[in-house]
Amino acid sequence: MFEDKSISKIISLIQSKEVSVKEVVEYYLKRIKKYNSTLNAIVLQEDERKILDEANSIDKKDQIKEKPLAGLPMACKDLFDIEGLPSTYGYPDFKNNIAKKNSLIVDRLKKNGAIIIGKTNTAELGVGGHTTNRLFGPTSNAYNIFKSAAGSSGGAGSAVASGLLPFADGTDMMGSCRAPAAYANIYGFRPTTGLIPTDRSSENRVDNFPILTSPGCFAKTPEDMSILLDCVVGADPLDPFSISLNTSFKEHLKNKFEFSNIKVCWLSDLNGAYNFDNGIIEMCEDKLKDLNNHKLEIEPLKSKINSNDLWESWTTLRAKSIFEDTISMKIDDINKMTSQAIWEYNKGKNVKKEDIDKALKQKLDCVKKIDEMFNKYDFLILPSAQVFPFDKNLQYPDQINGKQLDTYHRWIEVFIMSSLLDLPTITVPVGFNNEGLPMGMQIIAKKSDDLKLLSFAKSYEECFNFSKIKPKLSI
């Protein structure tokens, strides 16, 4: 009934009372029952009776038009707190860690009318680019259930691609929204830091230490995404770094966007620094040629950015950040964590002030070079993954094209530019390889150009209609 309808159309049908909230919720619950046992995208769910009672309650009230999300069901990443549900982070020792209050993003979703039905799967403790953990197991790729959904927000990406949820939240540190979107033929967004606020009231922040993680989101189309974004963005007193926009995403997308007024830079493999599976670069370049036919000016460029500086700065700051997070979680035995989390903890434990100072200087040098590029270009473009979806039973790929990788996360190095330099970035689909596996590319904007970035993505979707391509789901 709702399979071919946009989210804005479903909301319109609810608000005009042509359909009930209960009918919409039942539709999504039926899809979850039918497909989630294979996908393992949603790992914790509220009692169905409770969900339907909430839907009935909304139908009886006369406030639907005041609620932009109009009773739509949503599941939040299992790194966010939902009062009364466990916040497990996929870590076995936290399986009974019941949240006492909602995360800020959850409160905003509920305030805007969403029905929170449960949690989406994540990489264990949120560390690693593949959604698997010892508590719930791996999430399957919507286009091939034997392959990875990427991560760490892979549960959300797979759920949206499969139509189990209308759209979804996520978090992005090292591509955790961008990679799952590439693996799911959907759009995944990491915004400018602070645009989606998070409660930092209990954080013990070190002066000048950058924020590396941002809440983000997934949707089948940028237009759908704008509905969700407008409900969760904006300054909040709980987040001193939070910011507001001067207009809404939905309103901004009404403005006509002309590719002919835009100039983009194709960074390819960043001067040979990044290794890719065969076919990924070519798929992105084919789509760029198509965009060129739409009068978009595209220029390949050898970047002045030093990839070693990016990597050294990122790995130092990331490890220190994860080390501090691990301490705050009060994990009783570090050796019970995954090898990836232990790697970060041990590296972070040994990071000294002079290491942080060096990392911040390297970051600043990269920022200056990026600013020079944005004086000439509107957007920068990189692929959204270095490998195609891989065996979901692996912890992570240890080689690319036969080249052995030196760390557990070198295969997601392509994401660190945006994360380290705080550049809003959206993954857009580019198609499928010969094995039917999806891929995407990152459109990177300068800081605070989030509205312009989503407008570009909307025009991109209007050109190629990737949202019309849907996975053939298995039961």
C-alpha positions as CSV (number, residue, x, y, z in Angstrom):
1,M,0.0,0.0,0.0
2,F,2.8,2.4,0.9
3,E,5.7,0.8,-1.0
4,D,5.9,3.3,-3.8
5,K,5.0,6.4,-1.9
6,S,7.4,9.1,-0.7
7,I,7.5,9.8,3.0
8,S,6.0,13.3,2.4
9,K,3.1,11.6,0.6
10,I,2.5,9.2,3.5
11,I,2.6,12.1,6.0
12,S,0.1,14.0,3.8
13,L,-2.2,11.0,3.7
14,I,-2.1,10.8,7.5
15,Q,-2.7,14.5,8.0
16,S,-5.6,14.5,5.7
17,K,-6.9,11.4,7.5
18,E,-7.1,9.3,4.3
19,V,-5.1,6.7,6.2
20,S,-4.6,6.3,9.9
21,V,-1.4,6.3,11.8
22,K,-2.2,2.7,12.9
23,E,-2.4,1.6,9.2
24,V,1.0,3.1,8.5
25,V,2.6,1.6,11.6
26,E,1.1,-1.8,10.9
27,Y,2.5,-1.7,7.4
28,Y,6.1,-1.2,8.7
29,L,5.6,-3.7,11.5
30,K,4.6,-6.4,9.0
31,R,7.7,-5.7,6.9
32,I,9.8,-6.0,10.0
33,K,8.2,-9.3,10.9
34,K,8.7,-10.6,7.3
35,Y,12.3,-9.5,6.6
36,N,14.1,-8.5,9.7
37,S,14.9,-12.1,10.8
38,T,17.1,-12.3,7.7
39,L,18.5,-8.8,7.8
40,N,19.0,-8.4,11.6
41,A,18.8,-4.6,11.1
42,I,16.4,-4.0,14.1
43,V,17.7,-5.7,17.2
44,L,15.6,-4.4,20.1
45,Q,11.8,-3.7,19.7
46,E,9.1,-2.4,21.9
47,D,6.1,-4.6,22.6
48,E,3.9,-4.5,19.5
49,R,0.8,-3.9,21.5
50,K,2.4,-0.9,23.1
51,I,3.4,0.5,19.7
52,L,-0.1,0.0,18.3
53,D,-1.7,1.6,21.4
54,E,0.5,4.7,20.8
55,A,-0.6,4.7,17.1
56,N,-4.3,4.5,18.2
57,S,-3.8,7.3,20.7
58,I,-2.3,9.6,18.0
59,D,-5.2,8.8,15.7
60,K,-7.7,9.9,18.4
61,K,-6.0,13.3,18.9
62,D,-6.4,16.3,16.7
63,Q,-2.8,17.4,16.7
64,I,-1.5,15.4,13.8
65,K,-0.9,18.5,11.6
66,E,1.3,20.0,14.3
67,K,3.6,17.0,14.3
68,P,5.8,16.8,11.2
69,L,6.6,13.1,11.7
70,A,2.9,12.4,12.1
71,G,3.2,9.1,14.0
72,L,5.8,7.5,11.7
73,P,7.6,4.5,13.3
74,M,11.3,5.0,13.9
75,A,14.1,2.9,15.5
76,C,17.2,4.6,16.8
77,K,20.8,3.4,16.6
78,D,21.8,1.3,19.6
79,L,24.3,4.0,20.7
80,F,21.4,6.4,21.6
81,D,19.4,6.0,24.8
82,I,15.7,5.2,24.7
83,E,14.1,5.4,28.2
84,G,13.2,1.9,29.4
85,L,15.1,0.0,26.6
86,P,18.6,-1.4,27.0
87,S,21.5,0.7,25.6
88,T,23.7,-2.2,24.7
89,Y,26.1,-0.8,22.1
90,G,26.2,-4.5,20.9
91,Y,28.4,-5.3,23.9
92,P,27.4,-8.5,25.8
93,D,28.1,-7.0,29.3
94,F,25.7,-4.1,28.6
95,K,22.7,-6.3,27.6
96,N,20.8,-5.2,30.7
97,N,22.0,-1.6,30.6
98,I,18.5,0.0,30.8
99,A,18.4,3.7,29.8
100,K,16.9,6.1,32.4
101,K,16.2,8.9,30.0
102,N,16.2,9.6,26.2
103,S,19.1,10.9,24.2
104,L,18.5,14.4,22.9
105,I,17.8,13.2,19.3
106,V,15.2,10.7,20.6
107,D,13.4,13.4,22.5
108,R,13.3,15.6,19.4
109,L,11.9,12.7,17.3
110,K,9.2,12.0,19.9
111,K,8.3,15.7,20.2
112,N,7.8,15.8,16.5
113,G,5.4,12.9,16.5
114,A,7.6,9.9,15.8
115,I,6.7,6.5,17.5
116,I,10.0,5.1,18.7
117,I,9.7,1.3,18.2
118,G,13.2,0.1,19.0
119,K,16.9,0.0,18.2
120,T,19.0,-0.6,15.1
121,N,22.1,-2.7,15.1
122,T,25.6,-1.2,15.4
123,A,29.2,-2.3,15.4
124,E,30.2,-3.4,18.9
125,L,30.8,-0.3,21.0
126,G,30.5,1.6,17.8
127,V,34.1,0.8,16.8
128,G,34.8,-0.5,13.3
129,G,33.3,0.0,9.9
130,H,31.2,-3.2,9.8
131,T,28.0,-3.8,11.8
132,T,28.6,-6.9,13.7
133,N,28.7,-7.6,17.5
134,R,28.8,-10.5,19.9
135,L,25.3,-9.7,21.3
136,F,23.2,-9.6,18.2
137,G,25.5,-10.8,15.3
138,P,26.0,-9.1,11.9
139,T,23.5,-7.1,9.9
140,S,23.0,-8.3,6.4
141,N,23.3,-6.2,3.3
142,A,19.8,-5.6,1.7
143,Y,21.1,-6.5,-1.7
144,N,23.0,-9.6,-0.7
145,I,22.2,-11.2,2.7
146,F,25.6,-12.8,2.8
147,K,27.5,-9.5,2.6
148,S,28.2,-6.7,5.1
149,A,25.9,-3.7,5.5
150,A,29.0,-1.6,6.5
151,G,28.9,0.3,9.7
152,S,28.8,1.3,12.4
153,S,25.2,2.4,11.5
154,G,24.6,-0.6,9.3
155,G,21.4,-1.6,11.0
156,A,19.9,1.8,10.1
157,G,21.1,1.7,6.5
158,S,19.8,-1.8,5.9
159,A,16.5,-1.0,7.5
160,V,15.9,2.0,5.3
161,A,17.0,0.3,2.1
162,S,14.6,-2.6,2.9
163,G,11.6,-0.4,3.8
164,L,11.5,-1.5,7.4
165,L,11.7,2.2,8.4
166,P,10.8,5.4,6.6
167,F,14.2,6.9,7.4
168,A,16.7,6.5,10.3
169,D,19.2,8.3,12.5
170,G,22.8,7.2,12.9
171,T,26.2,8.4,14.1
172,D,29.2,9.1,12.0
173,M,32.8,9.1,13.2
174,M,34.7,7.3,10.4
175,G,32.1,7.0,7.7
176,S,29.5,5.3,9.9
177,C,26.6,6.9,8.0
178,R,28.3,7.3,4.7
179,A,29.5,3.7,4.2
180,P,26.2,2.0,5.1
181,A,24.4,4.3,2.6
182,A,26.9,3.3,-0.1
183,Y,26.3,-0.4,0.6
184,A,22.5,0.2,0.5
185,N,21.8,2.4,-2.5
186,I,20.5,5.2,-0.3
187,Y,21.6,8.6,0.9
188,G,23.6,8.9,4.1
189,F,24.5,12.3,5.7
190,R,27.2,13.5,8.1
191,P,26.3,17.2,8.8
192,T,28.5,20.0,10.1
193,T,29.3,19.4,13.8
194,G,26.5,20.8,16.1
195,L,23.8,20.9,13.4
196,I,22.3,17.9,15.1
197,P,23.0,18.5,18.7
198,T,23.8,16.0,21.4
199,D,23.8,16.2,25.2
200,R,27.3,17.2,26.2
201,S,26.4,18.3,29.8
202,S,28.4,15.4,31.3
203,E,31.4,15.5,29.0
204,N,34.8,16.4,30.4
205,R,36.2,18.0,27.3
206,V,39.9,18.9,26.8
207,D,40.5,22.4,25.5
208,N,40.9,22.6,21.7
209,F,40.2,18.8,21.3
210,P,38.0,18.5,18.2
211,I,34.6,16.7,18.1
212,L,35.1,13.7,15.8
213,T,31.6,12.2,15.9
214,S,28.4,13.6,14.6
215,P,24.8,12.3,14.7
216,G,23.6,11.8,11.1
217,C,20.8,10.2,9.1
218,F,19.6,8.0,6.2
219,A,16.8,8.2,3.7
220,K,15.9,6.9,0.3
221,T,15.8,10.4,-1.1
222,P,17.2,13.8,0.0
223,E,13.6,15.1,0.0
224,D,12.6,12.4,2.6
225,M,15.8,13.3,4.5
226,S,14.8,16.9,4.7
227,I,11.7,16.0,6.7
228,L,13.8,14.1,9.3
229,L,16.5,16.7,9.4
230,D,14.1,19.6,10.1
231,C,12.9,17.7,13.2
232,V,16.4,17.1,14.8
233,V,18.6,20.1,13.8
234,G,19.0,23.3,15.7
235,A,20.8,24.8,18.7
236,D,20.2,23.3,22.2
237,P,21.5,24.5,25.6
238,L,22.7,20.9,26.3
239,D,25.2,21.2,23.5
240,P,27.5,24.3,23.6
241,F,28.7,23.5,20.0
242,S,25.2,23.3,18.5
243,I,24.1,25.6,15.8
244,S,20.9,26.6,14.0
245,L,20.1,27.3,10.4
246,N,18.4,30.4,9.0
247,T,15.8,28.3,7.1
248,S,14.5,24.7,7.0
249,F,15.9,22.0,4.8
250,K,12.4,21.4,3.4
251,E,11.9,25.1,2.4
252,H,15.4,25.4,1.0
253,L,14.9,22.4,-1.3
254,K,12.0,24.2,-3.0
255,N,14.5,26.6,-4.6
256,K,15.7,25.6,-8.1
257,F,19.2,24.2,-8.1
258,E,21.2,24.5,-11.3
259,F,24.2,22.2,-11.9
260,S,25.5,24.8,-14.4
261,N,26.3,27.2,-11.5
262,I,28.4,24.6,-9.7
263,K,32.0,23.5,-10.0
264,V,33.2,20.3,-8.3
265,C,36.6,18.7,-7.8
266,W,37.1,15.0,-8.3
267,L,39.8,13.8,-5.9
268,S,39.7,10.1,-7.1
269,D,42.3,8.2,-5.0
270,L,43.8,11.3,-3.4
271,N,47.0,11.2,-5.5
272,G,47.3,7.4,-5.2
273,A,47.1,7.5,-1.4
274,Y,44.0,5.4,-1.2
275,N,43.6,1.8,-2.5
276,F,40.3,0.7,-3.9
277,D,38.7,-2.6,-5.1
278,N,38.7,-2.8,-8.9
279,G,35.7,-1.0,-10.4
280,I,34.9,1.5,-7.6
281,I,36.8,4.5,-9.2
282,E,35.4,3.6,-12.6
283,M,31.8,3.5,-11.3
284,C,32.2,7.0,-9.7
285,E,33.8,8.4,-12.8
286,D,31.0,7.0,-15.0
287,K,28.4,8.8,-12.9
288,L,30.5,12.0,-13.0
289,K,30.5,11.8,-16.8
290,D,26.7,11.6,-16.7
291,L,26.7,14.7,-14.5
292,N,28.9,16.5,-16.9
293,N,26.1,16.0,-19.5
294,H,23.9,17.9,-17.1
295,K,26.3,20.9,-17.4
296,L,28.0,20.2,-14.1
297,E,31.6,21.4,-14.3
298,I,33.9,18.7,-13.0
299,E,37.7,19.0,-12.7
300,P,40.1,16.3,-11.6
301,L,42.7,17.7,-9.2
302,K,45.9,16.5,-7.6
303,S,45.2,17.7,-4.0
304,K,47.9,19.4,-2.0
305,I,46.6,17.6,1.1
306,N,49.1,15.3,2.7
307,S,47.4,12.0,3.3
308,N,50.0,10.9,5.9
309,D,49.2,14.1,7.9
310,L,45.5,13.3,7.7
311,W,46.0,9.7,8.8
312,E,48.5,10.5,11.6
313,S,46.3,13.3,13.0
314,W,43.1,11.3,12.7
315,T,44.5,8.1,14.3
316,T,46.0,10.0,17.2
317,L,42.8,12.0,18.0
318,R,40.4,9.1,17.3
319,A,42.4,6.8,19.6
320,K,42.5,9.4,22.4
321,S,38.7,10.0,22.0
322,I,37.8,6.3,22.1
323,F,40.1,5.8,25.1
324,E,38.3,8.5,27.0
325,D,34.9,7.1,26.0
326,T,36.0,3.6,27.2
327,I,37.0,5.0,30.6
328,S,33.6,6.8,30.9
329,M,31.7,3.6,30.1
330,K,33.4,1.9,33.1
331,I,34.2,-1.3,31.3
332,D,35.5,-3.6,34.0
333,D,37.9,-5.7,31.8
334,I,39.3,-4.0,28.7
335,N,40.4,-7.4,27.4
336,K,36.8,-8.4,27.0
337,M,36.3,-5.8,24.2
338,T,36.8,-6.5,20.5
339,S,40.3,-6.4,19.1
340,Q,39.4,-3.2,17.3
341,A,38.4,-1.4,20.5
342,I,41.4,-2.8,22.4
343,W,43.7,-1.4,19.6
344,E,42.2,2.1,20.0
345,Y,42.3,1.9,23.8
346,N,46.0,0.9,23.9
347,K,47.0,3.5,21.4
348,G,44.9,6.2,23.1
349,K,46.3,5.3,26.5
350,N,49.7,6.3,25.3
351,V,48.8,9.5,23.6
352,K,50.6,12.5,25.3
353,K,49.9,16.2,25.2
354,E,52.7,16.7,22.6
355,D,51.1,14.0,20.4
356,I,47.8,15.9,20.5
357,D,49.6,19.2,19.8
358,K,51.2,17.6,16.7
359,A,47.9,16.1,15.6
360,L,46.2,19.5,15.9
361,K,48.9,21.2,13.9
362,Q,48.6,18.6,11.2
363,K,44.8,19.1,11.2
364,L,45.2,22.9,10.9
365,D,47.6,22.5,7.9
366,C,45.0,20.3,6.2
367,V,42.3,22.8,6.9
368,K,44.3,25.6,5.2
369,K,44.7,23.5,2.1
370,I,41.0,22.5,2.0
371,D,40.0,26.2,2.4
372,E,42.1,27.0,-0.7
373,M,40.2,24.3,-2.6
374,F,36.8,25.6,-1.5
375,N,37.8,29.1,-2.8
376,K,37.7,27.5,-6.3
377,Y,35.2,24.6,-5.9
378,D,31.7,24.2,-4.5
379,F,32.1,20.5,-3.6
380,L,34.9,17.9,-3.4
381,I,34.1,14.3,-4.4
382,L,35.6,11.0,-3.2
383,P,34.3,7.4,-3.4
384,S,32.1,6.3,-0.4
385,A,34.0,3.1,0.2
386,Q,37.3,1.4,-0.7
387,V,35.9,-2.1,-0.9
388,F,32.6,-3.5,-2.2
389,P,30.3,-5.3,0.4
390,F,32.3,-8.2,1.8
391,D,31.5,-11.4,3.7
392,K,29.4,-10.4,6.7
393,N,31.1,-13.0,8.9
394,L,34.5,-11.2,8.7
395,Q,35.4,-8.7,11.4
396,Y,36.9,-6.4,8.7
397,P,38.8,-6.7,5.4
398,D,42.5,-7.2,5.9
399,Q,43.5,-6.5,2.3
400,I,42.5,-4.6,-0.8
401,N,43.4,-6.0,-4.2
402,G,45.9,-8.4,-2.5
403,K,47.6,-5.5,-0.6
404,Q,47.8,-6.3,3.1
405,L,46.4,-3.5,5.3
406,D,48.4,-2.3,8.3
407,T,45.5,-1.6,10.7
408,Y,41.9,-2.8,11.2
409,H,40.5,0.4,9.8
410,R,42.8,1.3,6.9
411,W,40.0,0.2,4.5
412,I,37.8,3.1,5.6
413,E,40.6,5.8,5.4
414,V,38.6,7.5,2.6
415,F,36.2,8.9,5.2
416,I,38.6,10.8,7.5
417,M,39.0,14.0,5.5
418,S,35.4,15.0,6.2
419,S,35.5,13.8,9.8
420,L,38.8,15.4,10.8
421,L,38.2,18.7,9.0
422,D,34.4,19.0,10.0
423,L,33.1,19.0,6.4
424,P,29.4,18.2,5.9
425,T,29.2,15.2,3.5
426,I,26.5,13.1,1.9
427,T,26.8,9.7,0.2
428,V,24.9,9.5,-3.1
429,P,24.4,6.2,-4.9
430,V,26.4,5.5,-8.1
431,G,25.0,2.1,-9.1
432,F,25.9,-1.6,-8.9
433,N,28.8,-3.7,-10.0
434,N,28.6,-6.9,-12.0
435,E,27.7,-8.9,-8.9
436,G,24.8,-6.6,-8.1
437,L,26.6,-4.9,-5.2
438,P,25.9,-1.2,-4.5
439,M,28.4,1.6,-4.3
440,G,28.3,5.4,-3.6
441,M,30.4,8.5,-3.7
442,Q,30.9,11.3,-1.1
443,I,29.9,14.8,-2.0
444,I,31.8,17.0,0.4
445,A,30.9,20.7,1.1
446,K,32.7,23.4,3.1
447,K,31.7,23.8,6.7
448,S,28.1,25.0,7.3
449,D,27.1,24.5,3.6
450,D,24.7,21.8,4.6
451,L,21.6,23.3,2.9
452,K,23.5,23.7,-0.4
453,L,24.8,20.1,-0.1
454,L,21.3,18.6,0.3
455,S,20.0,20.7,-2.6
456,F,22.8,19.2,-4.8
457,A,21.8,15.7,-3.6
458,K,18.1,16.4,-4.4
459,S,19.0,17.4,-8.0
460,Y,21.2,14.4,-8.3
461,E,18.4,12.0,-7.3
462,E,16.1,13.8,-9.8
463,C,18.6,13.0,-12.5
464,F,19.2,9.3,-11.7
465,N,16.2,8.1,-9.6
466,F,18.2,5.6,-7.6
467,S,15.4,5.4,-5.1
468,K,13.3,3.5,-7.7
469,I,15.8,0.6,-7.5
470,K,14.9,-1.7,-4.6
471,P,16.4,-4.8,-3.2
472,K,14.8,-8.2,-3.8
473,L,14.4,-9.2,-0.2
474,S,14.7,-12.7,1.2
475,I,12.5,-14.2,3.9
